[in-house]
Amino acid sequence: MGRWEAPRIPAPDSQRQQAPARISAASRALSHERYVAVRS
């Protein structure tokens, strides 16, 4: 039973980690665009 229940636990965690990763990537892109706009 333990083996079958184990895969259920990482699934939600992986989704939670992917969402912030996308947000951080988007924020980095925006900050980079602002940085380039300020320099140019």
C-alpha positions as CSV (number, residue, x, y, z in Angstrom):
1,M,0.0,0.0,0.0
2,G,2.8,2.4,0.8
3,R,4.2,2.1,-2.7
4,W,0.9,3.0,-4.2
5,E,0.3,6.0,-1.9
6,A,3.8,7.4,-2.3
7,P,3.3,8.7,-5.9
8,R,0.2,10.7,-4.8
9,I,2.2,12.9,-2.5
10,P,4.9,14.3,-4.9
11,A,2.2,15.1,-7.6
12,P,0.7,18.1,-5.8
13,D,4.1,19.3,-4.7
14,S,5.4,19.2,-8.2
15,Q,2.5,21.3,-9.4
16,R,3.0,23.7,-6.6
17,Q,6.7,24.1,-7.5
18,Q,5.9,24.5,-11.2
19,A,3.5,27.4,-10.7
20,P,5.9,29.6,-8.7
21,A,8.7,28.7,-11.2
22,R,6.5,30.2,-14.0
23,I,5.8,33.2,-12.0
24,S,9.4,33.8,-11.1
25,A,10.4,33.3,-14.8
26,A,7.8,35.9,-15.8
27,S,8.9,38.3,-13.2
28,R,12.5,37.9,-14.3
29,A,11.6,38.6,-17.9
30,L,9.7,41.7,-16.9
31,S,12.5,42.9,-14.7
32,H,15.0,42.2,-17.5
33,E,12.9,44.2,-20.0
34,R,12.7,47.1,-17.5
35,Y,16.5,46.9,-17.0
36,V,17.1,47.0,-20.8
37,A,14.6,49.8,-21.3
38,V,16.3,51.9,-18.6
39,R,19.7,51.4,-20.1
40,S,18.7,52.1,-23.7
